[in-house]
Amino acid sequence: MANLGSAGGLHMYALTLQRASGVTGAVFGNFSAPRQQEIAVARGKILELCRPDDNGKVLTVVASEVFGTIRSIATFRLTGGNRDYLVVGSDSGRIVILEFVADKGGWERVHCETFGKSGVRRIVPGQYVATDPRGRAVMVGAVEKQKLVYILNRDSAARLTISSPLEAHKSASLTFALVGVDVGFENPIFAALEVDMDEVETDPDTHEPLFEKVLTFYELDLGLNHVVRKWSDAVDPTANLLVAVPGGADGPGGVLVCAENFIVYKNHGHADKRCPLPRRKDLPPEQGLLLVASAVHRQRDLFFIVVQSEAGDLYKVTVQTDGEDKDAVSEVKVRYLDSVPTCVALCILRSGFLFCASEFGNSGFYQFQGVGEDDESPSCSSLTFEGGDEAVVELEPRPLRNLLHVDDIDSLCPMIDAKLLELGERGAPPSLVSLCGRSARSTLRVVQHGLSVSDLAVSELPGNPNAVWTVKKRKSDQFDAYIVVSFVNATLVLSIGETVEEVSDSGLKPDTPTLVVALLGEDSLVQVYPAGIYHVRADGRASEWRPPRGKPIVQASA
């Protein structure tokens, strides 16, 4: 794609033959149809829709070029709806809402609202996108200062509508995380981790920056169309991640603040519940442990949260409430689950699968075999910590126990080095030999020009064939019905179905070599062989034409 610039120069846009494979974000949803388990994956400037098949293999349904850089993605579903929309934050200076249209086989832009300049800028929103769990609003945040809230609704024709942006700016404010808080159907609330840069000081002795990091709740008043800062509370300076806890009828609401070595439950009007993390035995005591990814799984009568540390360890977080008051949290438990490569995003599917979008190397697809309820797994509790027991709970990584590895999604990220070498025969296209991955998962890969081929079925042949064709029974058929293989003195006809096997009722002549086989008209087959032409009709009737004596057919085309 090219366009002429204002100065008269030619600006080119490059589309690479090999798509980007490094994942920058992933979310789970039902995009193409109700109850359809799907994953939207962002790979830089590529947006993919992936879907697991019946065997657990992850297939790419569609890969779309967005002509920009995807910075963040999130999903939402309107109240009463059965499909999800996708919100994309990018470097375009716009908020884009996409809907997957199955009839067209791709994403369709529903809304595209401009709010700032293009480019990845500190004060232009797009770095963070958070949606209300009930699908009523979306907040788009920048790294510094600006936050915008859009109200989502339906018109009389049941089409998605979006309001004008409502500002929630705060000057000199630095944002580290943004998430939508589940409050049921009360006014939507968004939580943010922030630092006021005007209050940052430098320690005169150590010259280290001194600052206070706060958790701030922003409330959208749907009646007044106004956003206010409802509540703010100080958190650990190392806090880096927020996880929304299911609320309303599903749970107590609030958020989990993930900081160095700890998870803290916080909510407006509720006492903090602080729970430490189990640590690896070989981790130095002075080294902190951060959490980098999270996923929430909801069922009708329960929920649990899976978080991952920067070392790759997965933890199951359970938030327990009092029997009488379901809004009061009594205990937070963290139990070691399993260890997988460090991820940028985790997605738990309702069908019992876990998608791990790896930061480096291949992404993994796992099936849950358990949820860490065994007593052997190391665990921590907020009640034990509040009781004065601050002993460090240690763990040792083990082979997968609660997860079963089902599939890998190939990724060349990161590519450390690459060389262009001629590995095949003389005149063959050169191959790209690359070093990929990190640490023990490093790989040496060879990338060649061409299309990948999957073996669906393998059949032994009685000899060396000299030609092969595929043919349909009827013109209206979607797929081919026969594979016709020609030998020196015979023809073999194979049927195409769940298996590939020889058939004898195709009507074609098996005792002669074949020059060409094709569909003739709407529903008849024609076979050309050296001694004549054989025409087979759909009802089984056949007619034959023979050339003059001594003049065999040597070439044919159909």
C-alpha positions as CSV (number, residue, x, y, z in Angstrom):
1,M,0.0,0.0,0.0
2,A,1.4,3.4,-0.9
3,N,0.2,7.0,-0.8
4,L,1.6,10.3,-1.8
5,G,2.7,12.6,1.1
6,S,2.1,16.3,1.4
7,A,5.6,17.0,0.2
8,G,5.1,14.9,-2.9
9,G,7.2,12.0,-1.7
10,L,6.2,8.3,-2.0
11,H,5.6,6.6,1.4
12,M,5.6,2.8,1.3
13,Y,4.0,0.4,3.8
14,A,5.7,-3.0,4.1
15,L,3.7,-6.2,4.4
16,T,6.1,-9.0,5.3
17,L,5.7,-12.6,3.9
18,Q,6.2,-14.0,7.4
19,R,3.8,-12.6,10.0
20,A,5.0,-11.5,13.4
21,S,4.9,-14.4,15.9
22,G,5.6,-12.6,19.2
23,V,2.5,-12.1,21.3
24,T,1.9,-8.7,23.0
25,G,-1.6,-9.4,24.3
26,A,-4.4,-12.0,24.4
27,V,-8.0,-12.1,25.6
28,F,-10.7,-14.8,25.7
29,G,-14.3,-14.4,24.4
30,N,-17.2,-15.6,22.3
31,F,-16.6,-13.5,19.1
32,S,-18.0,-15.4,16.1
33,A,-20.9,-17.2,17.7
34,P,-22.5,-17.7,21.2
35,R,-20.7,-20.3,23.3
36,Q,-17.8,-20.5,20.8
37,Q,-14.5,-20.7,22.7
38,E,-12.1,-18.3,21.0
39,I,-9.0,-16.3,21.8
40,A,-8.1,-12.9,20.3
41,V,-4.3,-12.6,20.0
42,A,-2.4,-9.4,19.3
43,R,1.0,-9.7,17.6
44,G,2.3,-6.2,17.1
45,K,0.4,-5.1,14.0
46,I,-1.4,-8.4,13.5
47,L,-4.8,-9.3,15.2
48,E,-5.5,-13.0,15.1
49,L,-8.6,-14.9,16.1
50,C,-7.7,-18.4,17.3
51,R,-10.0,-21.4,18.1
52,P,-9.2,-24.8,19.6
53,D,-10.5,-27.8,17.7
54,D,-12.0,-31.0,19.2
55,N,-8.5,-32.4,19.6
56,G,-7.2,-29.4,21.5
57,K,-5.1,-28.0,18.7
58,V,-5.2,-24.2,18.4
59,L,-6.1,-23.1,14.9
60,T,-5.9,-19.6,13.4
61,V,-9.4,-18.6,12.1
62,V,-8.3,-15.3,10.6
63,A,-5.2,-13.0,10.8
64,S,-5.9,-9.3,10.1
65,E,-3.4,-6.5,9.4
66,V,-4.4,-3.5,11.4
67,F,-1.9,-1.0,9.8
68,G,-0.7,0.2,13.2
69,T,0.7,-1.0,16.5
70,I,-1.7,-2.7,19.0
71,R,-0.9,-1.5,22.5
72,S,-3.7,-3.1,24.4
73,I,-6.9,-5.1,23.9
74,A,-9.9,-5.9,26.1
75,T,-13.4,-7.5,25.6
76,F,-16.8,-6.5,26.8
77,R,-20.4,-7.9,26.3
78,L,-23.5,-5.7,26.5
79,T,-26.0,-6.7,29.1
80,G,-28.2,-9.5,27.7
81,G,-25.9,-10.2,24.8
82,N,-24.4,-13.5,23.8
83,R,-21.3,-12.4,21.9
84,D,-18.3,-10.3,22.8
85,Y,-16.9,-7.1,21.3
86,L,-13.2,-6.3,21.1
87,V,-11.7,-2.9,22.2
88,V,-8.3,-2.1,20.7
89,G,-5.9,0.6,22.0
90,S,-3.3,1.5,19.4
91,D,-1.0,4.2,18.3
92,S,-3.7,5.7,16.0
93,G,-5.0,8.1,18.7
94,R,-8.4,6.4,18.5
95,I,-10.5,4.0,20.4
96,V,-11.6,1.2,18.0
97,I,-14.4,-1.3,18.8
98,L,-14.5,-4.4,16.6
99,E,-17.1,-7.1,16.0
100,F,-16.3,-10.4,14.3
101,V,-18.7,-11.1,11.4
102,A,-18.8,-14.8,10.6
103,D,-20.5,-14.3,7.2
104,K,-17.6,-12.1,6.1
105,G,-15.0,-14.2,7.8
106,G,-13.3,-11.2,9.5
107,W,-13.4,-8.3,11.9
108,E,-15.7,-5.3,11.2
109,R,-15.2,-1.9,12.7
110,V,-18.2,-0.9,14.7
111,H,-16.9,2.4,16.2
112,C,-13.7,4.4,15.7
113,E,-13.5,7.6,17.8
114,T,-10.6,10.0,17.7
115,F,-9.2,11.4,20.9
116,G,-5.6,12.4,20.3
117,K,-2.6,12.5,18.1
118,S,-1.2,9.4,16.4
119,G,1.9,7.7,17.7
120,V,3.0,6.1,20.9
121,R,2.9,9.1,23.2
122,R,3.1,9.4,27.0
123,I,0.0,11.6,27.4
124,V,-2.1,10.1,24.6
125,P,-4.5,7.3,25.8
126,G,-4.2,3.8,24.4
127,Q,-1.6,2.2,26.6
128,Y,-4.3,0.9,28.9
129,V,-7.8,-0.3,28.1
130,A,-10.3,-1.4,30.8
131,T,-13.9,-2.4,30.5
132,D,-16.8,-2.6,32.9
133,P,-17.5,-6.3,33.6
134,R,-21.2,-5.6,32.8
135,G,-20.4,-4.0,29.5
136,R,-21.6,-0.5,30.3
137,A,-18.4,1.6,29.9
138,V,-14.8,1.5,28.8
139,M,-11.9,3.5,30.1
140,V,-8.8,4.3,27.9
141,G,-5.7,5.5,29.8
142,A,-2.4,7.0,28.9
143,V,0.9,6.5,30.8
144,E,0.7,10.0,32.0
145,K,-2.2,12.3,33.0
146,Q,-5.0,11.5,30.6
147,K,-7.9,9.0,31.0
148,L,-11.1,8.9,29.0
149,V,-14.4,7.1,29.8
150,Y,-16.9,6.1,27.1
151,I,-20.4,5.0,27.9
152,L,-21.7,2.0,25.9
153,N,-25.3,1.3,25.1
154,R,-27.8,0.1,22.5
155,D,-30.0,2.1,20.1
156,S,-33.6,1.1,19.1
157,A,-32.2,-1.2,16.4
158,A,-30.1,-3.1,19.0
159,R,-26.8,-1.6,17.5
160,L,-23.9,-0.7,19.8
161,T,-23.7,3.0,20.5
162,I,-20.8,4.9,22.2
163,S,-21.0,8.3,24.0
164,S,-18.7,11.3,23.8
165,P,-15.6,10.9,26.0
166,L,-15.8,11.9,29.6
167,E,-12.5,13.2,31.0
168,A,-10.8,11.7,34.2
169,H,-7.5,13.5,33.8
170,K,-5.1,14.3,36.6
171,S,-2.0,16.3,35.9
172,A,1.5,14.9,36.8
173,S,-0.1,11.5,37.4
174,L,1.8,8.3,36.2
175,T,-0.4,5.2,35.6
176,F,1.0,1.7,36.1
177,A,-2.1,-0.5,35.8
178,L,-5.8,-0.1,35.0
179,V,-8.7,-2.4,35.5
180,G,-12.5,-2.4,35.6
181,V,-14.0,-3.2,39.1
182,D,-17.0,-5.6,39.3
183,V,-19.7,-3.8,41.3
184,G,-22.7,-5.5,39.8
185,F,-25.1,-3.0,38.3
186,E,-24.1,0.0,40.5
187,N,-22.3,2.9,38.9
188,P,-19.2,1.5,37.0
189,I,-15.9,1.9,38.8
190,F,-12.4,1.7,37.4
191,A,-9.2,1.1,39.5
192,A,-5.8,2.5,38.7
193,L,-2.3,2.3,40.2
194,E,-0.9,5.8,40.1
195,V,2.0,7.9,41.3
196,D,1.8,11.7,41.7
197,M,5.1,12.9,40.1
198,D,4.9,16.3,41.9
199,E,5.4,14.5,45.2
200,V,8.4,12.4,44.1
201,E,11.5,13.3,46.2
202,T,15.1,12.1,46.2
203,D,16.7,10.5,49.3
204,P,19.8,12.7,50.2
205,D,21.8,9.7,51.4
206,T,21.0,7.0,48.9
207,H,19.9,9.2,46.0
208,E,16.9,6.8,45.5
209,P,13.5,8.3,44.5
210,L,10.9,8.4,47.3
211,F,7.3,8.3,46.2
212,E,3.9,7.1,47.2
213,K,2.0,4.8,45.0
214,V,-1.8,4.8,45.4
215,L,-4.8,2.8,44.3
216,T,-7.5,5.1,43.0
217,F,-11.1,4.2,42.2
218,Y,-12.8,6.3,39.5
219,E,-16.6,6.2,39.5
220,L,-18.7,6.9,36.5
221,D,-22.1,8.4,37.5
222,L,-24.4,7.2,34.8
223,G,-27.1,9.7,35.9
224,L,-24.9,12.8,35.7
225,N,-22.5,11.6,33.0
226,H,-19.6,12.5,35.1
227,V,-16.4,10.8,36.4
228,V,-15.1,11.4,39.9
229,R,-12.2,10.1,42.0
230,K,-14.2,8.2,44.5
231,W,-11.5,6.7,46.7
232,S,-7.7,6.6,47.0
233,D,-5.4,4.6,49.3
234,A,-1.7,4.0,49.5
235,V,-0.2,0.7,48.3
236,D,3.2,-0.9,48.3
237,P,5.6,1.1,46.1
238,T,6.5,-2.1,44.2
239,A,2.8,-2.8,43.2
240,N,2.7,-3.5,39.4
241,L,-0.5,-5.4,38.6
242,L,-4.2,-5.2,39.4
243,V,-6.6,-8.1,39.2
244,A,-10.4,-7.5,39.4
245,V,-12.2,-9.9,41.8
246,P,-15.7,-10.9,40.6
247,G,-18.5,-8.9,42.3
248,G,-22.2,-8.5,42.4
249,A,-23.8,-11.9,42.9
250,D,-20.6,-13.7,42.0
251,G,-18.2,-12.5,44.7
252,P,-17.1,-9.7,47.0
253,G,-15.7,-7.4,44.3
254,G,-12.7,-5.2,44.8
255,V,-9.2,-5.8,43.4
256,L,-6.1,-7.8,44.2
257,V,-3.0,-5.6,44.2
258,C,0.0,-7.6,43.2
259,A,3.3,-6.3,44.7
260,E,6.7,-7.6,45.4
261,N,6.4,-10.9,47.4
262,F,2.7,-10.2,48.3
263,I,-0.9,-10.1,47.1
264,V,-3.2,-7.6,48.9
265,Y,-6.9,-7.6,48.7
266,K,-8.3,-4.0,48.7
267,N,-11.8,-2.6,48.4
268,H,-13.4,0.6,49.5
269,G,-14.6,0.4,53.1
270,H,-12.9,-3.0,53.6
271,A,-9.8,-3.9,55.7
272,D,-6.8,-5.1,53.7
273,K,-6.0,-8.8,53.4
274,R,-2.3,-9.4,52.8
275,C,-1.0,-12.8,51.7
276,P,2.6,-13.7,50.9
277,L,3.7,-15.7,47.9
278,P,5.5,-19.1,48.0
279,R,9.0,-18.6,46.8
280,R,11.5,-20.9,45.0
281,K,14.2,-22.3,47.3
282,D,17.0,-21.1,45.1
283,L,15.7,-17.5,45.0
284,P,18.0,-15.2,47.1
285,P,16.2,-13.7,50.1
286,E,17.0,-10.2,49.1
287,Q,15.5,-10.6,45.6
288,G,11.8,-9.7,45.3
289,L,9.3,-11.7,43.4
290,L,6.8,-10.0,41.1
291,L,3.6,-11.2,39.4
292,V,3.3,-10.6,35.7
293,A,0.1,-12.1,34.4
294,S,-3.3,-13.2,35.6
295,A,-6.6,-14.8,34.6
296,V,-10.0,-15.2,36.3
297,H,-12.2,-18.2,35.9
298,R,-15.9,-17.9,36.8
299,Q,-18.5,-20.6,37.3
300,R,-22.0,-20.4,38.5
301,D,-21.2,-20.9,42.1
302,L,-17.5,-20.3,42.4
303,F,-14.5,-18.5,41.0
304,F,-10.8,-18.7,41.3
305,I,-7.8,-16.6,40.0
306,V,-4.6,-17.8,38.4
307,V,-1.5,-15.6,38.6
308,Q,2.0,-16.1,37.4
309,S,5.3,-14.9,38.8
310,E,8.2,-13.7,36.7
311,A,9.9,-17.0,37.4
312,G,7.1,-18.8,35.5
313,D,5.3,-20.3,38.6
314,L,1.5,-20.4,38.5
315,Y,-0.5,-19.8,41.6
316,K,-4.1,-20.4,42.4
317,V,-5.6,-17.5,44.4
318,T,-8.8,-18.1,46.4
319,V,-10.7,-15.3,48.0
320,Q,-13.0,-16.7,50.7
321,T,-15.9,-14.7,52.2
322,D,-17.9,-15.0,55.4
323,G,-20.9,-17.3,55.3
324,E,-23.4,-14.5,56.1
325,D,-21.8,-11.5,54.5
326,K,-20.6,-12.3,51.0
327,D,-19.1,-8.9,50.6
328,A,-16.7,-9.4,53.5
329,V,-13.5,-11.2,52.7
330,S,-12.2,-13.4,55.5
331,E,-9.1,-15.0,53.9
332,V,-6.9,-14.9,50.8
333,K,-5.1,-18.1,50.0
334,V,-2.3,-18.6,47.5
335,R,-1.4,-22.1,46.4
336,Y,1.3,-23.3,44.0
337,L,-0.2,-24.8,40.9
338,D,2.4,-25.6,38.3
339,S,5.3,-24.0,36.4
340,V,5.2,-22.9,32.7
341,P,7.2,-20.4,30.7
342,T,6.7,-16.8,31.7
343,C,3.7,-15.3,29.9
344,V,2.5,-11.9,28.8
345,A,-1.1,-13.0,29.1
346,L,-3.1,-15.9,30.5
347,C,-6.6,-17.0,29.2
348,I,-8.8,-19.6,30.9
349,L,-11.4,-21.1,28.6
350,R,-14.7,-22.4,29.9
351,S,-14.0,-25.8,28.3
352,G,-11.2,-26.3,30.8
353,F,-8.1,-25.2,28.8
354,L,-5.4,-22.6,29.6
355,F,-3.8,-20.5,26.9
356,C,-0.3,-19.2,27.9
357,A,0.9,-16.5,25.6
358,S,4.7,-16.8,26.3
359,E,6.9,-13.8,26.5
360,F,9.7,-15.8,24.8
361,G,9.5,-18.9,22.6
362,N,6.4,-21.0,21.7
363,S,3.1,-20.2,23.4
364,G,1.5,-23.2,25.2
365,F,-2.0,-24.6,25.3
366,Y,-2.8,-26.7,28.4
367,Q,-5.8,-28.7,29.7
368,F,-6.7,-28.6,33.4
369,Q,-6.3,-31.9,35.2
370,G,-6.8,-30.4,38.6
371,V,-7.0,-27.0,40.4
372,G,-4.3,-27.5,43.1
373,E,-6.5,-28.9,45.8
374,D,-3.9,-31.4,47.0
375,D,-2.3,-30.8,50.4
376,E,1.2,-31.4,49.1
377,S,1.4,-28.1,47.1
378,P,3.0,-25.2,49.0
379,S,0.4,-22.6,50.1
380,C,0.2,-19.3,52.0
381,S,-2.8,-17.7,53.8
382,S,-3.5,-14.2,54.9
383,L,-4.8,-15.5,58.3
384,T,-1.5,-17.1,59.0
385,F,0.4,-13.9,58.0
386,E,-1.9,-11.7,60.1
387,G,-1.4,-14.1,63.1
388,G,2.3,-13.2,63.1
389,D,3.7,-16.1,61.2
390,E,6.0,-14.5,58.6
391,A,8.0,-17.6,57.7
392,V,8.8,-17.9,54.0
393,V,7.0,-20.8,52.3
394,E,9.4,-22.4,49.8
395,L,8.6,-24.4,46.7
396,E,10.5,-26.5,44.2
397,P,9.4,-26.5,40.6
398,R,8.0,-29.9,39.5
399,P,6.8,-31.6,36.4
400,L,3.2,-30.6,35.4
401,R,0.7,-32.1,37.8
402,N,-2.5,-30.0,37.4
403,L,-2.0,-29.1,33.7
404,L,-1.6,-31.3,30.6
405,H,0.4,-29.9,27.7
406,V,-1.8,-30.2,24.6
407,D,-0.4,-28.0,21.9
408,D,2.3,-25.4,21.0
409,I,1.9,-22.3,18.9
410,D,5.2,-21.6,17.1
411,S,7.0,-18.3,17.8
412,L,10.4,-17.1,16.6
413,C,10.4,-14.4,19.3
414,P,13.1,-13.4,20.3
415,M,15.3,-13.9,17.3
416,I,18.9,-13.5,18.6
417,D,20.8,-14.0,15.4
418,A,20.1,-15.2,11.8
419,K,22.1,-16.2,8.7
420,L,21.1,-16.7,5.1
421,L,22.6,-20.0,3.9
422,E,22.2,-22.3,0.9
423,L,21.3,-25.6,2.5
424,G,19.5,-27.3,-0.4
425,E,20.6,-28.2,-3.9
426,R,22.3,-25.7,-6.1
427,G,19.8,-23.2,-7.4
428,A,17.3,-23.8,-4.6
429,P,16.2,-20.7,-2.6
430,P,18.4,-19.9,0.4
431,S,17.2,-20.8,4.0
432,L,17.2,-18.5,7.0
433,V,18.9,-20.2,9.9
434,S,18.1,-18.4,13.2
435,L,18.8,-18.6,16.9
436,C,15.5,-18.2,18.8
437,G,14.3,-18.3,22.4
438,R,15.9,-17.7,25.7
439,S,17.8,-19.8,28.3
440,A,16.9,-23.5,28.3
441,R,14.1,-23.0,25.7
442,S,16.5,-21.7,23.1
443,T,16.2,-23.3,19.6
444,L,18.0,-23.4,16.3
445,R,15.4,-23.0,13.5
446,V,15.5,-23.1,9.7
447,V,12.9,-20.9,7.9
448,Q,12.4,-21.7,4.3
449,H,10.3,-20.0,1.6
450,G,7.1,-21.9,0.9
451,L,3.9,-23.0,2.6
452,S,3.7,-25.5,5.4
453,V,2.0,-28.9,4.7
454,S,0.1,-31.0,7.3
455,D,-0.1,-34.8,6.8
456,L,-3.8,-35.8,7.2
457,A,-3.5,-39.4,5.9
458,V,-0.8,-41.6,4.5
459,S,-1.5,-44.6,2.1
460,E,1.1,-47.1,0.8
461,L,1.1,-47.4,-3.1
462,P,1.9,-50.7,-4.9
463,G,4.4,-49.1,-7.3
464,N,5.9,-45.9,-8.6
465,P,3.1,-43.5,-9.9
466,N,3.7,-41.2,-12.8
467,A,0.7,-38.9,-12.3
468,V,-2.0,-38.0,-9.7
469,W,-5.3,-36.0,-9.9
470,T,-8.1,-35.0,-7.6
471,V,-11.7,-34.8,-8.9
472,K,-15.2,-34.0,-7.6
473,K,-18.3,-36.2,-8.2
474,R,-20.5,-33.1,-8.9
475,K,-19.7,-29.5,-9.8
476,S,-21.7,-28.3,-6.7
477,D,-19.6,-30.4,-4.3
478,Q,-17.4,-28.4,-1.9
479,F,-14.6,-31.0,-1.7
480,D,-13.0,-33.5,-4.1
481,A,-14.3,-37.1,-3.9
482,Y,-11.5,-39.1,-5.5
483,I,-7.7,-39.2,-5.8
484,V,-6.7,-40.9,-9.1
485,V,-3.2,-42.3,-9.3
486,S,-1.8,-43.5,-12.6
487,F,0.9,-46.1,-13.0
488,V,2.7,-47.6,-16.0
489,N,0.0,-50.2,-16.6
490,A,-2.8,-49.4,-14.2
491,T,-4.9,-46.8,-12.5
492,L,-5.7,-46.6,-8.8
493,V,-8.8,-44.7,-7.5
494,L,-8.8,-43.6,-3.8
495,S,-11.8,-42.2,-2.0
496,I,-11.4,-39.1,0.2
497,G,-13.2,-39.1,3.5
498,E,-12.2,-39.5,7.1
499,T,-9.8,-42.1,5.7
500,V,-8.2,-42.5,2.3
501,E,-8.9,-46.0,0.8
502,E,-9.1,-47.7,-2.5
503,V,-12.6,-48.0,-4.2
504,S,-13.8,-50.1,-7.2
505,D,-17.2,-48.5,-7.9
506,S,-16.0,-45.2,-9.3
507,G,-16.6,-46.3,-12.9
508,L,-13.1,-45.5,-14.1
509,K,-11.0,-48.1,-16.0
510,P,-8.4,-49.6,-13.6
511,D,-6.4,-51.7,-16.0
512,T,-4.8,-49.0,-18.1
513,P,-2.6,-46.0,-17.5
514,T,-4.4,-42.6,-17.4
515,L,-3.4,-39.4,-19.1
516,V,-5.9,-37.1,-17.5
517,V,-9.1,-37.3,-15.3
518,A,-11.5,-34.4,-15.0
519,L,-15.1,-33.5,-14.2
520,L,-17.1,-33.1,-17.4
521,G,-20.2,-30.9,-17.2
522,E,-22.3,-31.0,-14.0
523,D,-21.9,-34.5,-12.7
524,S,-19.9,-36.8,-15.1
525,L,-16.3,-37.9,-15.2
526,V,-14.0,-38.3,-18.2
527,Q,-10.9,-40.4,-18.3
528,V,-8.4,-40.2,-21.1
529,Y,-6.0,-43.1,-21.6
530,P,-3.7,-44.1,-24.5
531,A,-6.3,-46.3,-26.2
532,G,-9.3,-44.0,-25.9
533,I,-11.6,-41.7,-23.9
534,Y,-13.9,-43.1,-21.3
535,H,-17.0,-41.1,-20.3
536,V,-18.8,-42.1,-17.0
537,R,-22.2,-40.5,-16.2
538,A,-23.6,-40.0,-12.8
539,D,-26.1,-42.9,-13.1
540,G,-23.2,-45.3,-13.9
541,R,-23.7,-45.5,-17.7
542,A,-20.4,-45.3,-19.6
543,S,-19.5,-44.6,-23.2
544,E,-16.1,-45.0,-24.9
545,W,-14.3,-43.4,-27.9
546,R,-11.3,-45.1,-29.5
547,P,-8.8,-43.4,-31.8
548,P,-7.8,-44.9,-35.2
549,R,-5.7,-48.0,-35.1
550,G,-2.0,-47.4,-34.6
551,K,-2.5,-43.8,-33.3
552,P,-2.6,-43.9,-29.5
553,I,-3.3,-40.8,-27.5
554,V,-0.1,-39.4,-26.0
555,Q,-1.2,-36.0,-24.5
556,A,-4.5,-34.7,-23.2
557,S,-5.9,-31.7,-21.3
558,A,-9.3,-31.1,-19.7
